[in-house]
């Protein structure tokens, strides 16, 4: 009888100490205490044990160490007391701040900021080649300005301090550290260029796929929301699929699309996207451009909000800001308040839904409220027509045909540059027509069609 092989022991988790900084002139969406709670969850997701924390409210950032010298000494003492291996700042640190703090903390303690921590989590969770490419690009762009600190040991080994140079015959000589730094910068720039090229191919492939979906006239619905709000669980429920779900931040990164059946017999494509978070690193927003375009090209957004979270409103605001940043704030939205099964007072959720149009109260886990949500999706996509006036150049023949085929045309006029249509469109089509919608507060709705945009183009004055 063979003996059962013992399971391999897991290495102990590193111990992390958190540092929060609130700049009085730059208040965040979350309070300092709430932001540190979120940072602790991020640390746990990354595989770290939080052993302590401290924070400081300051008028302005310290030029050398981000926090004042007295606070630095306090952090050093607390790190020694808690035996922490890693110090994590809740803010993104400039390269100069990072170098100074690393020198103060010593070589035995690793220093991370919020951005580096999120990048590490993304690297752990990226499952597809596209996701891995996006995370790798974001990591390289984050590391590039911070390379100097990685090579200071070479300069010291060369017999001088970091940045020290000598001269022979009046010509300055660079130490091997600086030479290696330049080599490393060139190598990383080459890798960044290669990754951008590969991701551009991914973006073009996605655009071709989206164009094919648009031709099929099947509307695209994108799930958006704060990380861990329950988007993947909702996707599974509505599409009867089995996308990976976990009760942790950023459990899924790669967009997943499934077909769903709506009550009236219509079909829609439902796409789950990466969750948002406050202080989302700009490197990630740029690197995940191809993925985020799935949101900006959607016909309808379903904004999933964890109604049980104490910071639900702040999380909602954070998502709204990100949608605006990626220019997706013009797309029709259904707000879904999830996890109603965990509410102590159901009337709170019901009152919240009554106060917000196009909203629903559901439990993606139990399925409660999903029939009503499916009906609401159908209403917005296929039954809710919105009055609109568009000015379309002749080059946009596909949109002109689309308005006639699916919209309700009340008045149609032509001139030498294009057409003007007054009528109604399903809310799901507004995103496609957005650049051409007549707005009395805008001038030059399109480059091809010009004229006096201060009046209704169908008004008597303009005829």
C-alpha positions as CSV (number, residue, x, y, z in Angstrom):
1,X,0.0,0.0,0.0
2,X,1.5,3.3,-1.1
3,X,1.9,6.1,1.4
4,X,0.0,9.3,0.7
5,X,2.4,12.0,-0.4
6,X,2.3,15.0,1.9
7,X,1.0,18.2,0.4
8,X,3.7,20.8,-0.3
9,X,3.9,23.4,2.4
10,X,3.0,26.9,1.2
11,X,5.6,29.6,1.9
12,X,4.5,32.0,4.7
13,X,2.8,35.2,3.6
14,X,4.8,38.4,3.8
15,X,3.8,40.9,6.4
16,X,2.6,44.3,5.2
17,X,2.5,47.6,6.9
18,X,0.2,50.3,5.4
19,X,0.7,54.0,5.2
20,X,-2.0,56.4,4.2
21,X,-1.6,60.1,3.4
22,X,-4.4,62.6,3.0
23,X,-3.5,65.8,1.2
24,X,-6.0,68.4,2.6
25,X,-6.3,70.2,-0.8
26,X,-7.0,66.9,-2.7
27,X,-9.8,65.0,-0.9
28,X,-10.5,61.6,-2.3
29,X,-13.8,59.8,-2.9
30,X,-13.3,57.7,0.2
31,X,-12.2,58.9,3.6
32,X,-8.6,58.1,4.7
33,X,-9.8,55.3,7.0
34,X,-12.0,53.8,4.3
35,X,-9.3,54.0,1.7
36,X,-6.9,52.2,4.0
37,X,-9.5,49.5,4.5
38,X,-9.7,49.0,0.7
39,X,-5.9,49.0,0.6
40,X,-5.9,46.2,3.2
41,X,-8.3,44.2,0.9
42,X,-5.9,44.8,-2.0
43,X,-3.0,43.6,0.1
44,X,-4.9,40.4,1.1
45,X,-5.8,39.8,-2.6
46,X,-2.1,40.1,-3.5
47,X,-1.2,37.4,-0.8
48,X,0.0,39.7,2.0
49,X,-0.9,39.8,5.7
50,X,-1.5,43.3,7.0
51,X,0.1,43.7,10.4
52,X,-0.4,47.4,11.0
53,X,-1.1,50.8,9.6
54,X,-0.7,54.5,10.1
55,X,-1.8,57.7,8.3
56,X,-1.0,61.3,8.1
57,X,-3.0,64.4,7.0
58,X,-0.7,67.0,5.4
59,X,-1.1,70.4,3.7
60,X,1.3,69.5,0.9
61,X,3.6,66.6,-0.1
62,X,7.1,66.6,1.4
63,X,9.7,67.2,-1.3
64,X,12.0,64.5,-0.2
65,X,10.1,61.6,1.4
66,X,6.4,62.4,0.6
67,X,5.6,62.4,4.3
68,X,7.5,64.5,6.9
69,X,10.8,63.3,8.4
70,X,9.1,62.7,11.8
71,X,6.5,60.5,10.2
72,X,9.2,58.6,8.4
73,X,10.9,57.8,11.7
74,X,7.6,56.7,13.2
75,X,7.0,54.3,10.2
76,X,10.5,52.8,10.6
77,X,9.8,52.2,14.3
78,X,6.4,50.6,13.6
79,X,7.9,48.4,10.8
80,X,10.5,47.1,13.3
81,X,7.9,46.6,16.0
82,X,5.5,44.6,13.7
83,X,8.3,42.7,11.8
84,X,6.9,43.9,8.5
85,X,8.5,42.8,5.3
86,X,6.7,45.3,3.0
87,X,5.6,48.9,3.4
88,X,2.7,49.9,1.1
89,X,1.7,53.5,0.6
90,X,-1.9,54.2,-0.4
91,X,-0.8,56.9,-2.9
92,X,1.3,56.6,-6.0
93,X,4.9,57.6,-5.2
94,X,7.1,59.6,-7.5
95,X,10.4,58.0,-8.3
96,X,12.3,60.5,-6.2
97,X,10.1,59.8,-3.2
98,X,10.4,56.1,-3.7
99,X,14.3,56.3,-3.8
100,X,14.4,58.4,-0.6
101,X,12.0,56.2,1.3
102,X,13.8,53.0,0.2
103,X,17.1,54.4,1.5
104,X,15.4,55.3,4.9
105,X,13.7,52.0,5.2
106,X,16.8,49.9,4.4
107,X,17.3,47.0,2.0
108,X,15.5,44.4,4.1
109,X,12.1,46.1,3.7
110,X,10.3,46.2,0.3
111,X,8.5,49.4,-0.6
112,X,5.3,49.4,-2.7
113,X,2.8,52.1,-3.6
114,X,-0.9,51.5,-4.4
115,X,-0.2,51.4,-8.2
116,X,2.5,48.8,-7.9
117,X,0.2,46.7,-5.7
118,X,-2.7,46.8,-8.2
119,X,-0.3,46.0,-11.0
120,X,0.9,43.0,-9.1
121,X,-2.7,41.8,-8.5
122,X,-3.4,42.2,-12.2
123,X,-0.3,40.2,-13.1
124,X,-1.4,37.4,-10.9
125,X,-5.0,37.3,-12.3
126,X,-4.4,37.8,-16.1
127,X,-5.4,34.5,-17.7
128,X,-5.4,35.2,-21.4
129,X,-2.6,36.4,-23.7
130,X,-4.4,39.7,-24.2
131,X,-4.6,40.3,-20.5
132,X,-1.0,39.3,-19.9
133,X,0.1,41.7,-22.7
134,X,-1.9,44.6,-21.2
135,X,-0.5,44.0,-17.7
136,X,3.1,43.7,-18.9
137,X,2.8,47.0,-20.8
138,X,1.4,48.7,-17.7
139,X,4.2,47.3,-15.5
140,X,7.0,48.4,-17.9
141,X,5.5,51.9,-18.2
142,X,5.4,52.1,-14.4
143,X,8.9,50.9,-14.0
144,X,10.6,53.0,-16.7
145,X,10.9,56.2,-14.7
146,X,11.9,54.2,-11.6
147,X,14.8,52.4,-13.1
148,X,17.5,54.7,-11.5
149,X,17.0,53.1,-8.1
150,X,17.4,49.6,-9.6
151,X,21.0,50.3,-10.6
152,X,22.3,52.5,-7.8
153,X,24.2,49.5,-6.4
154,X,26.2,49.3,-9.6
155,X,27.3,52.9,-9.2
156,X,28.3,52.2,-5.6
157,X,30.3,49.1,-6.6
158,X,32.1,51.3,-9.1
159,X,33.7,53.3,-6.3
160,X,31.5,56.4,-6.3
161,X,28.0,57.3,-5.1
162,X,25.0,57.1,-7.3
163,X,25.3,59.7,-10.0
164,X,29.0,60.4,-9.3
165,X,31.2,60.9,-12.4
166,X,34.9,61.4,-12.9
167,X,36.9,63.1,-15.7
168,X,39.9,62.2,-17.8
169,X,41.4,64.9,-20.0
170,X,38.4,67.1,-19.3
171,X,35.9,64.6,-20.6
172,X,33.3,63.3,-18.2
173,X,33.2,59.5,-17.8
174,X,30.0,57.7,-16.9
175,X,30.1,55.0,-14.3
176,X,29.0,51.5,-15.2
177,X,25.7,52.0,-13.3
178,X,24.7,54.8,-15.6
179,X,25.8,52.9,-18.7
180,X,23.7,49.9,-17.6
181,X,20.8,52.2,-16.8
182,X,20.8,53.6,-20.4
183,X,21.0,50.0,-21.8
184,X,18.1,49.0,-19.6
185,X,16.0,52.0,-20.6
186,X,16.5,51.3,-24.3
187,X,15.6,47.6,-23.7
188,X,12.4,48.5,-21.8
189,X,11.5,51.1,-24.5
190,X,11.9,48.4,-27.1
191,X,9.6,46.1,-25.1
192,X,7.0,48.9,-24.7
193,X,7.0,49.5,-28.4
194,X,6.6,45.8,-29.2
195,X,3.8,45.4,-26.6
196,X,2.0,48.5,-28.0
197,X,2.2,47.0,-31.5
198,X,0.8,43.7,-30.4
199,X,-2.0,45.4,-28.4
200,X,-2.8,47.5,-31.5
201,X,-3.4,44.3,-33.4
202,X,-5.7,43.1,-30.6
203,X,-7.5,46.4,-30.7
204,X,-8.0,46.2,-34.5
205,X,-9.2,42.6,-34.2
206,X,-11.7,43.6,-31.5
207,X,-12.9,46.5,-33.8
208,X,-13.4,44.1,-36.7
209,X,-15.3,41.8,-34.3
210,X,-17.4,44.7,-33.0
211,X,-18.2,45.8,-36.6
212,X,-19.4,42.3,-37.4
213,X,-21.6,42.3,-34.3
214,X,-23.0,45.7,-35.3
215,X,-23.9,44.4,-38.7
216,X,-25.8,41.5,-37.1
217,X,-27.9,44.2,-35.3
218,X,-27.6,42.2,-32.0
219,X,-27.2,44.9,-29.3
220,X,-24.2,44.8,-27.0
221,X,-24.7,45.3,-23.2
222,X,-21.6,45.9,-21.0
223,X,-21.5,45.2,-17.3
224,X,-19.5,47.8,-15.4
225,X,-19.0,48.5,-11.7
226,X,-16.7,48.7,-8.8
227,X,-14.5,45.6,-8.3
228,X,-16.3,42.8,-6.4
229,X,-19.8,44.2,-7.0
230,X,-21.0,41.0,-8.5
231,X,-20.7,41.5,-12.2
232,X,-19.5,38.0,-13.1
233,X,-22.1,36.4,-10.9
234,X,-24.8,38.4,-12.8
235,X,-23.3,37.4,-16.1
236,X,-23.5,33.7,-15.1
237,X,-27.1,34.1,-14.0
238,X,-28.4,35.9,-17.1
239,X,-26.5,33.8,-19.6
240,X,-26.6,30.4,-17.8
241,X,-22.8,30.2,-18.0
242,X,-20.0,29.5,-15.6
243,X,-17.5,32.4,-15.7
244,X,-15.0,32.3,-12.8
245,X,-16.3,34.0,-9.7
246,X,-14.5,34.7,-6.4
247,X,-15.1,37.0,-3.4
248,X,-12.0,39.1,-3.9
249,X,-11.0,42.2,-5.7
250,X,-10.2,41.9,-9.5
251,X,-11.1,38.2,-9.6
252,X,-11.5,38.5,-13.4
253,X,-9.7,40.8,-15.7
254,X,-10.4,39.6,-19.2
255,X,-13.6,40.6,-20.9
256,X,-16.1,37.7,-21.4
257,X,-19.1,37.9,-23.8
258,X,-22.1,35.7,-23.6
259,X,-25.4,35.7,-25.5
260,X,-28.6,36.3,-23.5
261,X,-32.3,35.8,-24.3
262,X,-34.6,38.6,-23.4
263,X,-38.3,38.2,-22.5
264,X,-39.7,39.4,-25.9
265,X,-37.6,36.9,-27.9
266,X,-34.8,39.4,-28.7
267,X,-31.1,38.5,-28.3
268,X,-28.3,40.6,-26.8
269,X,-24.6,40.1,-26.2
270,X,-23.6,40.6,-22.5
271,X,-20.0,41.5,-21.8
272,X,-18.3,41.4,-18.4
273,X,-15.4,43.8,-18.0
274,X,-12.7,44.5,-15.5
275,X,-13.9,46.1,-12.3
276,X,-13.0,49.7,-11.5
277,X,-11.5,51.0,-8.3
278,X,-10.7,54.5,-6.9
279,X,-7.2,55.7,-7.9
280,X,-7.1,53.3,-10.8
281,X,-3.6,53.6,-12.2
282,X,-3.4,55.6,-15.4
283,X,-1.0,53.0,-16.8
284,X,-3.8,50.4,-16.5
285,X,-6.4,52.6,-18.2
286,X,-4.0,53.2,-21.1
287,X,-2.9,49.5,-21.3
288,X,-6.4,48.2,-21.1
289,X,-7.6,50.4,-24.0
290,X,-8.7,47.5,-26.1
291,X,-10.7,46.1,-23.3
292,X,-12.2,49.4,-22.2
293,X,-13.3,50.0,-25.8
294,X,-15.8,47.1,-25.2
295,X,-17.5,49.5,-22.8
296,X,-17.3,52.7,-24.9
297,X,-18.7,50.8,-27.9
298,X,-21.6,49.2,-26.1
299,X,-25.3,50.0,-26.8
300,X,-26.2,49.8,-23.1
301,X,-24.3,49.8,-19.8
302,X,-25.4,47.9,-16.7
303,X,-23.8,49.5,-13.7
304,X,-23.7,47.0,-10.9
305,X,-23.5,48.4,-7.4
306,X,-23.1,46.5,-4.2
307,X,-25.9,48.0,-2.2
308,X,-24.7,46.4,1.1
309,X,-21.3,48.1,0.9
310,X,-20.9,51.0,3.4
311,X,-19.2,53.1,0.6
312,X,-21.7,52.2,-2.1
313,X,-22.3,55.8,-3.1
314,X,-18.6,56.6,-3.3
315,X,-18.0,53.5,-5.4
316,X,-20.8,54.6,-7.7
317,X,-19.2,58.0,-8.1
318,X,-15.8,56.4,-8.8
319,X,-17.2,54.3,-11.6
320,X,-19.0,57.4,-13.0
321,X,-15.7,59.3,-13.1
322,X,-14.0,56.4,-14.9
323,X,-16.8,56.2,-17.5
324,X,-16.3,59.9,-18.1
325,X,-12.6,59.5,-18.5
326,X,-13.0,56.8,-21.1
327,X,-15.7,58.8,-22.9
328,X,-18.5,56.3,-22.2
329,X,-20.7,58.6,-20.1
330,X,-23.1,59.2,-22.9
331,X,-24.3,55.6,-23.2
332,X,-27.7,54.7,-21.7
333,X,-27.3,53.1,-18.2
334,X,-29.3,50.7,-16.1
335,X,-28.2,50.9,-12.5
336,X,-28.5,47.5,-10.7
337,X,-28.3,47.4,-7.0
338,X,-27.0,43.9,-6.2
339,X,-26.9,41.7,-3.1
340,X,-30.4,42.5,-1.8
341,X,-30.4,39.1,-0.1
342,X,-27.8,40.6,2.4
343,X,-29.9,43.7,3.3
344,X,-31.2,43.9,6.8
345,X,-33.8,46.5,5.8
346,X,-35.2,45.7,2.3
347,X,-37.2,49.0,2.3
348,X,-33.9,50.8,2.0
349,X,-33.1,49.1,-1.3
350,X,-36.7,49.6,-2.6
351,X,-36.6,53.3,-1.8
352,X,-33.2,53.7,-3.5
353,X,-34.6,52.1,-6.7
354,X,-37.7,54.4,-6.7
355,X,-35.4,57.5,-6.5
356,X,-33.4,56.5,-9.6
357,X,-34.9,55.9,-13.1
358,X,-33.9,52.8,-15.0
359,X,-32.7,50.9,-11.9
360,X,-33.4,47.5,-10.4
361,X,-32.9,45.8,-7.0
362,X,-31.6,42.2,-7.4
363,X,-29.6,39.4,-5.9
364,X,-27.4,37.9,-8.6
365,X,-26.6,35.1,-6.2
366,X,-30.2,33.9,-5.6
367,X,-31.7,35.2,-8.8
368,X,-34.2,37.4,-7.1
369,X,-35.2,40.4,-9.3
370,X,-33.6,39.0,-12.5
371,X,-36.9,38.6,-14.5
372,X,-37.7,42.3,-13.9
373,X,-34.1,43.2,-14.8
374,X,-34.4,41.3,-18.1
375,X,-37.6,43.1,-18.9
376,X,-36.0,46.5,-18.1
377,X,-33.0,45.6,-20.4
378,X,-35.5,44.8,-23.2
379,X,-37.4,48.0,-22.7
380,X,-34.3,50.2,-22.9
381,X,-32.9,48.3,-25.9
382,X,-36.0,47.8,-28.0
383,X,-38.9,49.8,-26.7
384,X,-37.5,53.1,-25.3
385,X,-37.2,55.5,-28.2
386,X,-35.5,58.9,-27.6
387,X,-36.3,62.0,-29.7
388,X,-33.2,63.2,-31.6
389,X,-32.1,65.4,-34.5
390,X,-28.9,64.2,-36.4
391,X,-26.9,65.8,-39.1
392,X,-25.2,63.0,-41.1
393,X,-22.7,63.5,-44.0
394,X,-23.3,61.3,-47.0
395,X,-20.2,59.3,-46.1
396,X,-22.2,57.9,-43.2
397,X,-24.5,55.9,-45.4
398,X,-24.7,53.0,-43.0
399,X,-26.0,55.3,-40.2
400,X,-28.5,56.9,-42.5
401,X,-29.8,53.4,-43.5
402,X,-29.8,52.4,-39.8
403,X,-32.0,55.3,-38.8
404,X,-34.5,54.5,-41.5
405,X,-34.5,50.7,-40.7
406,X,-34.7,50.9,-36.9
407,X,-35.5,54.4,-35.9
408,X,-38.7,56.4,-36.4
409,X,-38.2,59.2,-39.0
410,X,-40.4,62.3,-38.6
411,X,-38.7,64.6,-41.0
412,X,-35.9,64.1,-43.5
413,X,-34.0,66.8,-45.5
414,X,-30.9,66.8,-47.8
415,X,-28.4,69.3,-48.9
416,X,-25.1,69.2,-50.8
417,X,-23.1,68.0,-47.7
418,X,-25.5,65.4,-46.1
419,X,-28.8,64.8,-44.5
420,X,-30.7,66.1,-41.5
421,X,-33.1,63.7,-39.8
422,X,-35.6,64.4,-37.0
423,X,-37.1,61.4,-35.3
424,X,-36.6,58.9,-32.5
425,X,-34.0,56.2,-31.9
426,X,-33.8,53.2,-29.5
427,X,-31.6,54.2,-26.6
428,X,-29.1,51.5,-27.5
429,X,-28.3,53.3,-30.8
430,X,-27.5,56.7,-29.4
431,X,-23.8,55.9,-28.9
432,X,-23.3,55.2,-32.6
433,X,-25.0,58.5,-33.5
434,X,-23.5,60.6,-30.7
435,X,-20.9,62.5,-32.9
436,X,-23.7,63.7,-35.2
437,X,-26.5,64.6,-32.8
438,X,-27.6,68.2,-33.1
439,X,-26.8,70.1,-30.0
440,X,-27.8,73.9,-29.9
441,X,-24.9,74.4,-27.5
442,X,-22.3,73.0,-29.9
443,X,-20.8,74.4,-33.1
444,X,-19.8,72.3,-36.1
445,X,-21.6,69.1,-35.1
446,X,-19.5,67.4,-37.8
447,X,-16.6,68.6,-39.8
448,X,-18.4,67.9,-43.1
449,X,-21.6,69.7,-42.2
450,X,-21.3,73.3,-41.0
451,X,-23.6,76.2,-40.6
452,X,-25.5,78.1,-38.0
453,X,-25.9,75.5,-35.1
454,X,-27.5,78.0,-32.7
455,X,-31.0,77.1,-33.9
456,X,-33.0,74.0,-34.6
457,X,-32.1,73.1,-38.2
458,X,-35.8,72.4,-38.9
459,X,-37.0,75.7,-37.4
460,X,-38.6,78.3,-39.7
461,X,-35.5,80.6,-39.3
462,X,-33.3,77.9,-40.8
463,X,-35.5,77.0,-43.7
